[in-house]
Amino acid sequence: MAENPIDLGLKGAYVLDRIRNEIMGRMVEDSVLLETKLANPKKQVFVLQFAVGEFDMVIFDPVAVSCAIYEIKHSTEIVPEQVRHLNDPQKCAPNTATARSQANASCIAARHRTWMG
């Protein structure tokens, strides 16, 4: 009986699983962002990057002068840590860009489930 030439062991399998989940998560984020842009042509849909962290999706409605912020996850689990950027008072503090717009929702879109916070 020939041995498997690639034996990664438990640690290697864990690393490969983490890489796969990271890639799937990015693909889900990109897909959700693109589909949301296509479904809402009159709204601005974008990722908002900070020095530490990001809002995975922001939907700005120029007519209502409001926005919704979302955290998108490829996960079957929903944990409070996933909304840490959405709940960060510094990231949601009023400034010249956000003084005119109100963030009216924070959500996690998870695989097969959605959690509103």
Secondary structure, DSSP 8 states (H G I E B T S, - for coil): ----S---HHHHHHHHHHHHHHHHHHHHHHHHHHHHHHH-TTSEEEEEE-SS-EEEEEEEETTTTEEEEEEE---S---GGGGTTTT-TTTTS--TTTSSSEEEEEEEEETTEEEE-
